[in-house]
């Protein structure tokens, strides 16, 4: 029987293209479909608007996994630049360095507010909330109510769309770990007295969120994925743009996948393949499987947080030095502001700048359904209100909507994913789930790539050498086996869980 491809890959984001890149080293019979008609890279793509380039969020190229770093440089050997990481927090009309500088924080907050924060901390230590169940109470116990309100509440609620009283204390305990106010103050004092930033660090002791330098493709992360796609095509693989999965049926007798694809003009295409590798959101994938899996109802319960980028073109060459600024202030809806010129000077034409205002939302809420012009007007108003540029400096704008940017981990997602996994592994042994949405694990680019690299090794070997569900946020992995099965689903990048009211 003629088969169109040995491997059919759904999605040309970091995970899908990494899988295709690794597989085409050994076999050219790989087909990749991508819903976007123009861009590869998924959420790591670089969008062009006139002579401006901007990302969907910022994507630092830093990993503790040498294999991932080596692959980056194999794909894009001569186009990385090293950038210094700079970021700040905006709250109450003032800017705070992030990580915090003790003296700057004291100066910005003022003597009375700083004293109130310390008294609030002392009160929390003397009268802690017993057995805190939610994020609010857990952080209040560690930092006091005043600091919770200033540095935790607003931004967390903007990102996740949930009240801090609804988010589980478990997430806070994992995300913030053993840090409390005393430790934070000591770290801030150390930073305040240190004269020079550290040289670029390597090794297991590096905390990803606090790295001080990182690498970045000079024309944005899309440069990486365009190069990967070109290499896949050169080796004989096919990348089909503007295609979306319509139906996916497994023939258990012939051990063959029959795939129906919808094109942007409404046509249908049919393909066959031995293996299917999917980075598509699990909720969408399971709904398109035939026959309908028993776990369909579980897939429908999975939730996602969506994301808007409003890119503003600024008629100034110098705006601010930060890569991004976290907007904790509740008086504006924007959650973070990127300065793409600080990522790379090649992202904007000479004499101009490009700022990306990021809004976190759900697909059916007011922000998502606003028109592009309304969003550009809102972003222009808010960037001026924060004081980064004046409204008169904004000469153009562009809106990009990114659905399903972040998988949501609610209090029952683990049970749903475990059920889906058991179902698909029994009924579809040659269906391989990879990447952030493909596995419903909120992870970084390097983690998504590692799941794809190990999946490619499993397919080429004809057996499961590695259990990719054990890849953690630092891209470490273990060989599959009974001794490590307990770690499955326990190692994704941490995201907030809703309060488990049943245990409260």
C-alpha positions as CSV (number, residue, x, y, z in Angstrom):
1,X,0.0,0.0,0.0
2,X,1.2,3.5,-0.9
3,X,1.6,5.7,2.1
4,X,2.0,9.5,1.7
5,X,4.4,9.9,4.7
6,X,6.0,7.8,7.4
7,X,5.3,10.7,9.8
8,X,2.6,13.4,9.7
9,X,3.2,16.4,12.0
10,X,0.4,18.7,13.1
11,X,1.7,22.2,13.8
12,X,4.8,24.1,12.7
13,X,5.7,25.6,16.0
14,X,8.9,24.9,18.0
15,X,7.8,21.4,18.9
16,X,6.4,20.4,15.5
17,X,9.3,21.8,13.5
18,X,11.9,20.3,16.0
19,X,10.3,16.9,15.5
20,X,10.3,17.3,11.7
21,X,13.9,18.6,11.7
22,X,15.2,15.7,13.7
23,X,13.1,13.1,11.7
24,X,14.2,14.3,8.3
25,X,17.8,13.7,9.2
26,X,16.9,10.0,8.9
27,X,13.8,9.9,6.7
28,X,12.5,12.5,4.2
29,X,8.9,11.2,4.3
30,X,7.6,13.8,6.7
31,X,4.6,16.1,6.1
32,X,4.0,19.1,8.4
33,X,0.7,21.0,8.3
34,X,0.4,24.5,9.8
35,X,-2.9,26.4,10.3
36,X,-1.3,29.9,9.8
37,X,-1.1,30.6,6.0
38,X,2.1,32.8,6.4
39,X,4.1,32.2,9.5
40,X,5.9,29.2,11.0
41,X,6.9,29.2,14.7
42,X,3.6,29.2,16.4
43,X,3.7,31.4,19.5
44,X,7.5,31.8,18.9
45,X,6.9,33.4,15.4
46,X,8.1,36.8,14.5
47,X,5.5,39.0,12.8
48,X,6.4,41.6,10.2
49,X,4.4,44.9,9.9
50,X,5.9,47.1,7.3
51,X,9.6,47.5,8.3
52,X,8.9,46.5,11.9
53,X,9.4,43.1,13.5
54,X,7.8,41.9,16.7
55,X,7.3,38.7,18.7
56,X,4.2,37.2,20.3
57,X,5.6,37.7,23.8
58,X,9.4,37.7,24.3
59,X,11.3,34.5,23.8
60,X,14.7,34.3,25.4
61,X,17.1,31.6,24.1
62,X,18.5,30.1,27.3
63,X,18.5,26.5,28.4
64,X,20.3,24.2,30.8
65,X,19.9,21.4,28.2
66,X,23.1,21.4,26.1
67,X,21.3,19.3,23.4
68,X,18.8,22.1,22.9
69,X,21.4,24.8,22.8
70,X,23.5,22.8,20.3
71,X,20.4,22.4,18.1
72,X,19.7,26.1,18.1
73,X,23.2,26.8,16.9
74,X,23.0,23.9,14.4
75,X,19.9,25.4,12.8
76,X,21.0,29.1,13.1
77,X,24.8,29.1,13.4
78,X,25.7,32.7,12.7
79,X,22.7,34.8,13.7
80,X,22.6,34.9,17.5
81,X,23.4,38.0,19.5
82,X,23.9,38.2,23.3
83,X,21.6,40.5,25.1
84,X,21.5,41.8,28.7
85,X,18.3,41.0,30.5
86,X,16.6,44.1,31.9
87,X,13.1,44.3,33.3
88,X,11.1,46.4,35.8
89,X,7.8,46.5,37.6
90,X,5.4,49.4,37.3
91,X,3.1,50.1,40.2
92,X,1.5,53.2,41.6
93,X,3.1,55.5,39.1
94,X,6.6,54.3,39.8
95,X,9.1,51.8,38.4
96,X,10.9,49.1,40.4
97,X,13.8,47.1,39.2
98,X,13.2,43.4,38.8
99,X,14.7,41.5,40.6
100,X,14.1,44.2,43.3
101,X,16.7,46.6,44.5
102,X,16.3,47.2,48.2
103,X,17.1,50.9,48.3
104,X,15.1,51.7,45.2
105,X,12.1,49.9,46.6
106,X,12.4,51.8,49.9
107,X,12.7,55.1,48.0
108,X,9.7,54.4,45.8
109,X,7.5,53.1,48.5
110,X,8.4,55.8,50.9
111,X,9.2,55.6,54.6
112,X,5.5,55.3,55.8
113,X,4.5,52.7,53.2
114,X,7.7,50.7,53.8
115,X,7.0,50.8,57.6
116,X,3.5,49.7,57.0
117,X,4.8,46.8,54.9
118,X,7.1,45.7,57.7
119,X,4.3,46.0,60.3
120,X,2.0,44.0,58.0
121,X,4.7,41.4,57.7
122,X,5.2,41.3,61.4
123,X,1.4,40.9,61.9
124,X,1.3,38.1,59.4
125,X,4.1,36.3,61.2
126,X,2.4,36.7,64.6
127,X,-1.1,35.8,63.3
128,X,-0.8,33.6,60.3
129,X,-3.8,32.2,58.4
130,X,-3.9,28.6,59.6
131,X,-3.6,26.0,56.8
132,X,-3.9,28.5,53.9
133,X,-5.9,27.1,50.9
134,X,-5.5,30.0,48.5
135,X,-2.8,32.0,46.9
136,X,-3.8,35.2,48.7
137,X,-3.5,33.7,52.2
138,X,-0.3,31.8,51.4
139,X,1.5,35.0,50.1
140,X,0.0,37.1,52.9
141,X,1.6,34.7,55.4
142,X,5.0,35.0,53.8
143,X,5.1,38.7,52.9
144,X,2.3,40.4,54.7
145,X,-1.0,41.9,53.3
146,X,0.5,45.2,52.0
147,X,3.2,43.6,49.9
148,X,0.7,41.1,48.6
149,X,-1.4,43.9,47.3
150,X,1.5,45.8,45.7
151,X,3.7,43.0,44.1
152,X,1.5,39.9,43.7
153,X,-2.3,40.5,43.4
154,X,-2.9,42.6,40.3
155,X,-0.4,41.0,37.9
156,X,-1.3,37.4,38.9
157,X,-5.0,38.2,38.3
158,X,-4.3,39.9,35.0
159,X,-2.4,36.9,33.7
160,X,-4.7,34.1,34.8
161,X,-8.1,35.7,34.9
162,X,-8.9,34.4,38.4
163,X,-9.0,36.1,41.7
164,X,-6.1,35.3,44.0
165,X,-8.7,33.9,46.4
166,X,-9.5,31.3,43.8
167,X,-6.0,30.2,43.0
168,X,-4.6,27.2,45.0
169,X,-2.0,27.8,47.7
170,X,-0.2,24.8,46.2
171,X,0.9,26.9,43.2
172,X,2.3,29.6,45.4
173,X,4.2,27.1,47.5
174,X,5.8,25.6,44.4
175,X,6.3,28.8,42.4
176,X,7.7,30.9,45.2
177,X,9.2,27.9,47.0
178,X,11.0,28.8,50.3
179,X,11.2,32.5,49.7
180,X,9.9,34.9,52.3
181,X,10.4,38.6,53.0
182,X,13.6,38.1,55.0
183,X,15.2,36.2,52.1
184,X,13.8,38.7,49.5
185,X,15.3,41.6,51.4
186,X,18.7,39.9,51.7
187,X,18.7,39.2,48.0
188,X,17.7,42.8,47.2
189,X,20.5,44.2,49.4
190,X,23.0,41.9,47.7
191,X,21.9,43.2,44.3
192,X,22.0,46.8,45.5
193,X,25.6,46.6,46.7
194,X,26.9,44.7,43.7
195,X,28.6,47.0,41.3
196,X,28.6,45.0,38.1
197,X,26.2,42.4,36.7
198,X,27.5,38.8,36.7
199,X,29.0,37.4,33.6
200,X,26.7,35.0,31.7
201,X,26.1,32.1,33.9
202,X,25.9,28.4,33.1
203,X,25.2,25.3,35.0
204,X,22.5,23.8,37.2
205,X,22.6,26.6,39.7
206,X,21.1,29.2,37.3
207,X,17.6,30.3,37.9
208,X,15.9,30.8,34.6
209,X,13.7,33.6,35.6
210,X,16.7,35.6,36.9
211,X,19.3,35.1,34.2
212,X,21.1,38.3,33.4
213,X,22.1,37.6,29.8
214,X,20.5,35.5,27.0
215,X,20.9,34.8,23.3
216,X,18.5,36.0,20.7
217,X,18.2,35.7,16.9
218,X,19.0,39.1,15.5
219,X,15.7,39.3,13.6
220,X,13.6,37.6,16.3
221,X,12.7,33.9,17.1
222,X,10.9,33.5,13.8
223,X,14.3,33.5,12.2
224,X,15.1,30.2,13.9
225,X,11.9,28.5,12.8
226,X,12.0,29.8,9.2
227,X,15.5,28.3,9.0
228,X,14.3,25.0,10.5
229,X,11.4,24.9,8.0
230,X,13.8,25.5,5.1
231,X,16.1,22.7,6.3
232,X,13.2,20.3,6.5
233,X,12.1,21.2,3.0
234,X,15.7,20.8,1.7
235,X,15.8,17.3,3.0
236,X,12.6,16.3,1.2
237,X,10.0,17.0,3.9
238,X,6.9,18.9,3.1
239,X,5.5,21.9,5.0
240,X,1.9,22.7,4.0
241,X,0.8,26.2,5.2
242,X,-2.8,27.3,5.7
243,X,-3.9,23.7,6.5
244,X,-5.9,22.7,9.6
245,X,-6.7,19.1,10.8
246,X,-10.3,18.2,10.0
247,X,-10.4,14.4,10.8
248,X,-7.9,11.9,12.1
249,X,-8.8,8.2,11.9
250,X,-6.7,5.2,12.9
251,X,-6.9,1.9,11.1
252,X,-5.8,-0.7,13.7
253,X,-5.7,-3.5,11.1
254,X,-3.4,-1.8,8.7
255,X,-1.7,0.3,11.5
256,X,-2.2,3.3,9.3
257,X,-3.5,6.9,9.9
258,X,-6.0,8.4,7.5
259,X,-5.9,12.2,7.7
260,X,-8.4,14.8,6.4
261,X,-7.1,18.4,6.2
262,X,-9.1,21.6,5.5
263,X,-7.3,24.4,3.5
264,X,-7.9,28.1,4.0
265,X,-10.0,28.2,0.8
266,X,-12.4,25.5,2.0
267,X,-11.0,22.6,0.1
268,X,-10.2,19.2,1.6
269,X,-7.1,17.1,1.2
270,X,-6.5,13.5,2.3
271,X,-3.2,11.9,3.5
272,X,-2.0,8.6,5.0
273,X,0.8,8.1,7.4
274,X,2.4,5.5,9.8
275,X,2.8,7.9,12.7
276,X,1.1,11.2,13.7
277,X,3.0,13.7,15.9
278,X,0.7,16.4,17.3
279,X,1.4,19.7,18.9
280,X,-2.2,20.9,18.5
281,X,-4.2,21.6,21.6
282,X,-5.4,18.3,23.1
283,X,-9.0,19.6,23.3
284,X,-9.1,20.2,19.5
285,X,-7.2,17.0,18.6
286,X,-9.4,14.6,20.5
287,X,-12.6,16.2,19.0
288,X,-11.3,15.4,15.5
289,X,-10.4,11.7,16.2
290,X,-12.4,8.9,14.6
291,X,-14.0,6.9,16.0
292,X,-14.7,9.3,18.9
293,X,-12.5,8.4,21.9
294,X,-14.0,7.5,25.3
295,X,-12.1,10.4,26.7
296,X,-13.8,13.0,24.5
297,X,-15.7,14.5,27.4
298,X,-12.5,14.8,29.4
299,X,-10.8,16.7,26.5
300,X,-13.7,19.1,26.4
301,X,-13.1,20.1,30.0
302,X,-9.6,21.4,29.3
303,X,-9.3,25.2,29.4
304,X,-6.9,27.8,27.9
305,X,-5.9,31.4,28.6
306,X,-5.7,33.5,25.4
307,X,-3.4,36.4,24.6
308,X,-3.4,39.7,22.6
309,X,-0.3,41.6,21.4
310,X,-0.9,45.2,20.4
311,X,2.3,46.4,18.6
312,X,2.7,50.1,18.5
313,X,5.2,51.8,16.1
314,X,6.9,54.7,17.9
315,X,8.5,57.7,16.2
316,X,11.5,57.7,18.6
317,X,14.7,55.8,18.6
318,X,15.1,55.8,22.4
319,X,12.2,54.8,24.6
320,X,13.5,52.7,27.5
321,X,16.2,50.1,28.0
322,X,14.2,47.2,29.4
323,X,13.3,44.1,27.4
324,X,10.0,44.3,29.1
325,X,8.1,45.9,32.0
326,X,5.6,44.1,34.1
327,X,2.5,46.3,34.7
328,X,1.2,45.6,38.2
329,X,-0.8,48.8,38.4
330,X,-4.6,48.0,38.4
331,X,-5.5,51.3,36.7
332,X,-4.6,49.8,33.3
333,X,-5.5,46.5,31.6
334,X,-2.1,45.9,29.9
335,X,-0.1,43.2,31.7
336,X,3.3,43.6,30.2
337,X,5.1,45.9,27.7
338,X,7.9,44.7,25.4
339,X,10.5,46.9,23.9
340,X,11.6,44.9,20.8
341,X,14.5,47.2,20.1
342,X,16.0,46.1,23.4
343,X,15.8,42.5,22.2
344,X,17.6,43.3,19.0
345,X,18.3,46.7,17.2
346,X,17.2,45.0,13.9
347,X,13.6,44.8,15.0
348,X,12.8,48.4,14.0
349,X,14.1,50.8,11.3
350,X,16.6,53.5,12.3
351,X,15.1,56.3,14.3
352,X,12.0,54.2,15.3
353,X,10.9,51.8,18.0
354,X,8.3,49.1,18.4
355,X,6.5,48.4,21.7
356,X,4.4,45.3,22.3
357,X,1.5,45.7,24.8
358,X,0.3,42.3,26.0
359,X,-3.2,41.7,27.2
360,X,-4.3,38.4,28.8
361,X,-7.9,37.4,28.1
362,X,-10.3,34.7,27.1
363,X,-11.6,34.3,23.6
364,X,-15.2,35.3,24.5
365,X,-14.4,38.3,26.7
366,X,-14.5,42.0,25.9
367,X,-10.9,42.5,25.1
368,X,-10.7,39.7,22.6
369,X,-13.8,40.9,20.8
370,X,-12.7,44.5,20.5
371,X,-11.8,45.7,17.0
372,X,-8.2,46.2,16.0
373,X,-8.7,50.0,16.0
374,X,-10.3,49.9,19.4
375,X,-7.4,47.9,20.8
376,X,-4.7,50.2,19.2
377,X,-6.5,53.2,20.7
378,X,-6.6,51.4,24.2
379,X,-2.9,50.5,24.0
380,X,-2.0,54.0,22.9
381,X,-3.9,55.5,25.8
382,X,-2.4,53.1,28.3
383,X,1.2,53.3,27.2
384,X,0.9,57.1,27.6
385,X,-0.8,56.7,31.0
386,X,2.1,54.6,32.2
387,X,4.4,57.3,31.0
388,X,6.5,55.2,28.6
389,X,5.8,57.4,25.5
390,X,3.3,60.1,24.6
391,X,0.3,59.3,22.5
392,X,1.7,61.7,19.8
393,X,4.7,59.4,19.4
394,X,2.5,56.5,18.2
395,X,2.4,56.5,14.4
396,X,0.9,53.1,13.6
397,X,-0.3,49.9,15.3
398,X,-0.9,46.2,14.7
399,X,-2.9,43.6,16.6
400,X,-2.2,39.8,16.8
401,X,-4.6,37.5,18.6
402,X,-3.1,34.3,19.9
403,X,-5.7,31.7,21.0
404,X,-4.9,29.0,23.5
405,X,-1.5,30.6,24.5
406,X,-1.5,29.1,28.0
407,X,-3.0,25.8,29.1
408,X,-4.9,26.4,32.3
409,X,-4.3,24.0,35.2
410,X,-7.5,23.9,37.2
411,X,-8.2,21.5,40.1
412,X,-9.2,18.6,37.9
413,X,-6.9,18.9,34.8
414,X,-4.6,16.1,36.1
415,X,-7.4,13.6,36.1
416,X,-8.6,14.6,32.6
417,X,-5.1,14.4,31.1
418,X,-4.4,11.0,32.8
419,X,-7.6,9.6,31.4
420,X,-6.9,11.0,27.9
421,X,-3.4,9.6,27.9
422,X,-4.5,6.1,28.9
423,X,-7.2,6.1,26.3
424,X,-5.0,7.3,23.4
425,X,-2.0,5.1,24.4
426,X,-4.3,2.0,24.2
427,X,-6.3,2.9,21.1
428,X,-3.7,5.0,19.1
429,X,-0.2,3.7,19.8
430,X,1.4,5.6,17.0
431,X,-0.1,9.0,18.0
432,X,2.6,11.1,19.7
433,X,1.7,14.2,21.7
434,X,4.4,16.9,22.1
435,X,4.9,20.5,23.1
436,X,3.0,23.0,25.3
437,X,-0.6,22.6,23.9
438,X,0.0,19.1,22.6
439,X,0.7,17.8,26.2
440,X,-1.3,20.6,28.0
441,X,1.8,21.5,30.0
442,X,2.7,25.2,30.4
443,X,6.4,25.0,29.4
444,X,9.2,27.0,27.8
445,X,10.4,26.8,24.3
446,X,13.4,24.5,25.2
447,X,11.1,22.1,27.1
448,X,8.8,21.8,24.1
449,X,11.8,21.2,21.8
450,X,13.1,18.4,24.1
451,X,9.8,16.6,24.0
452,X,10.0,16.7,20.2
453,X,13.6,15.6,20.1
454,X,12.9,12.6,22.3
455,X,9.8,11.7,20.4
456,X,11.8,11.7,17.1
457,X,14.3,9.3,18.7
458,X,11.4,7.0,19.9
459,X,9.9,6.9,16.4
460,X,13.2,6.3,14.6
461,X,14.1,3.5,17.1
462,X,10.7,1.8,16.7
463,X,10.2,1.7,20.5
464,X,9.7,4.0,23.4
465,X,13.2,4.7,24.7
466,X,12.2,7.9,26.5
467,X,9.0,8.9,28.4
468,X,8.6,12.5,27.3
469,X,6.0,13.1,30.0
470,X,8.9,13.2,32.4
471,X,10.7,16.1,30.7
472,X,10.7,18.9,33.2
473,X,10.9,22.7,32.8
474,X,14.7,22.6,32.7
475,X,14.6,20.0,29.8
476,X,15.9,17.2,31.9
477,X,14.6,13.7,31.1
478,X,14.8,10.1,32.3
479,X,14.6,6.9,30.4
480,X,11.2,5.3,30.4
481,X,10.5,2.5,32.9
482,X,8.5,1.4,35.9
483,X,10.9,3.0,38.3
484,X,10.2,6.5,36.9
485,X,6.5,6.2,36.1
486,X,5.5,8.1,39.2
487,X,7.0,11.3,37.9
488,X,4.7,11.6,34.9
489,X,2.6,14.8,34.8
490,X,4.6,16.1,37.8
491,X,7.2,18.2,36.1
492,X,5.6,20.8,33.9
493,X,6.2,24.5,34.3
494,X,4.2,25.6,37.2
495,X,0.8,27.4,36.6
496,X,-1.9,28.3,39.1
497,X,-4.5,25.7,40.2
498,X,-7.9,26.7,41.4
499,X,-8.6,26.2,45.1
500,X,-9.7,22.7,45.8
501,X,-12.8,23.5,47.8
502,X,-13.4,19.8,48.4
503,X,-10.3,19.7,50.6
504,X,-10.9,23.1,52.2
